[in-house]
Amino acid sequence: MGCTFTKNDGDNPEVRGTRTNKSNETGEGLPAIPPPAPVDPRLPLTARQRFSIGKSWKGIARAMEQTGVTMFMELFSEHEELLDLFTKFKDARTKDAQAESLELQQHAALVMQTLDESIQALENVDYFFEYVQQVGRTHYKIPEIGRAHV
């Protein structure tokens, strides 16, 4: 009983290979699934971790600007002393002031764009390292940040 696709009859040539990626006797069938691309050994991530990061980021990327502002607001809530490192919006001491600060919104958008570029660059490790090092060099030049935070 049942259709030929649900039968588990390995001896029946009409059934064999019809639901798998293995070829049947005529050489037809689904192509084999290629293995994932090897991960560059300089990147301390497995292929699965890299995939998970990219998949998670897609959800965040739908609302990058607001997510960035929220991220900074939470950071400053837990570590208020870090707000002093940001000269453009260090006077925004309350959550309301931070939520309304155009300077904080602009900086949060820039940070999120940087994260987006970095995550996209995980496929090209040479570019990833070059990009992240450039961001670090830029921050190192800021007197309030210097070596302590880069």
Disulfide bonds with the S-S distance in Angstrom:
none
